[in-house]
Amino acid sequence: MDKTFDFEQVGKRMPYNVPDGFFDQLEQNVMAEITADNTATEKPKVKARTVKMTFRILLAAAAAVALFFVVTKNLPNDDTQADTFANVELAYNNLSNEDQEFLIEIYEEDVFLIENEEMDY
């Protein structure tokens, strides 16, 4: 590029031109396009949005019902909880003395149990 470029040589002539009356009709043309676009596409968008929302609501309701049945089916009742404690006691008694001591040591060092015992509810 030539470092001695002179803007004076370019001149002040505009290389672009605008049709006569373009700016007089600009606002009306824009408003006409906007209203034409809104009337042509607004109804299907609203309908599609409503269908999607209804589908999502039904899907969420079905998931909630399924979750309810899964949770209530897998909740232990009082009999199984007593049976579980008996199974834990039996399993603990079947361990060697070293393993029992190790479990008790881990239990005594458990941070979460220590924090809960120190809290006053």
N, C-alpha and C positions, 0 to 999 in steps of 0.2 A: 504494500500500500504506500502510496506517495505521501510523504510527511508534509508536503507543502500544499495540501488540499485547501481550496478556498471556497467557502460557502457562498460567497458573492457570485460565483460563476454558476451556481445551481439555479438561482432565480427564485421567484416567489409564486410561480404558477402551481396550482393544485392539480395533481395528476388524476384525481377522482372527481366525478360529478354526481349529483343527485337529481333524480327526475323532478320535474316541476310539480309542486303541491305535495311532495312527499311528507314533509313535516306537518302540514295542515291535516292530513288524513292519518297520521301515525297513531294517535291515541285511539281513534275510532277503530282502526284496523286491529290493534292489539286487544281492545275490549271485545271485538267480534270473535277473535280467535280464542280468547279465554272462555267466553260463554259457550262457544261451539264445542270446545274440548270438554268442558264440565258437563254439559248436557249429554254428550255422547258417551262419556266413560264413567260418570259418577254412579249410575245405577248398578252396573255390573260389579264395580269395585265394592259397593256397599253390600250387595248380595253375596259376593264371594267372601267378604270379611265376616259377614254374619254366619255363613256356613262353616267357615274355619273356626270361629269362636264357639259355635254350638258343638262342633266335633270335639274340640279341646275340652269343653265342659263335660261332655258325655264320657270322654276318655278318662278324665280325672275322677269322675264319679265311679266308673267301673274299676279303676285302680284302687280307689278307697274301699270299695266293697270287697274286692279280692284281698286287699291287705287286712281288712277286718277279719275275714274268715281264716286267713293263714295265721294271724296272731292269736285269735281265740282258740284255734285248734291246737296250737303248739304251747299254749300257756299251761304250766303244770298246775295240777290241783293239789290239795293239801296231802293226799295220800302219796302221791309220787314224790313230793318234797321230803316227806319222812323216809320214804324208801331210798331216796338219793343220799340222805345223810347216813343211812345205814350202810349203803354201798361205799361211801367215802371212808367210814370207820373201818369197814372190812378191808378195803384196799390199803389203808394206812397200817393196819395191824400186820398185813402180809409183807411189808417192807422190812429191810434189814435195819438194825439199830443205827448204823451210820446214816442211812437214808432218812430215817425218822428224825435224827438229830439235825441233819442238814435242812430238812423242811421246816422244823421249828425255828432254826436260826434265821432262815430266810423270812419266815412269817414275822419274827420279832423285829427284823430290820426293815420291814415294808414301810415306806415313807407314807403311803396313803392311809394305812391303818393307824399310824402314829398321829398323823394330822387329825384324823377323825376322832380319835380318843381325846385329844387335847381340846377340841372345840366344845364349847358349851352351847347347847341348842336351847 
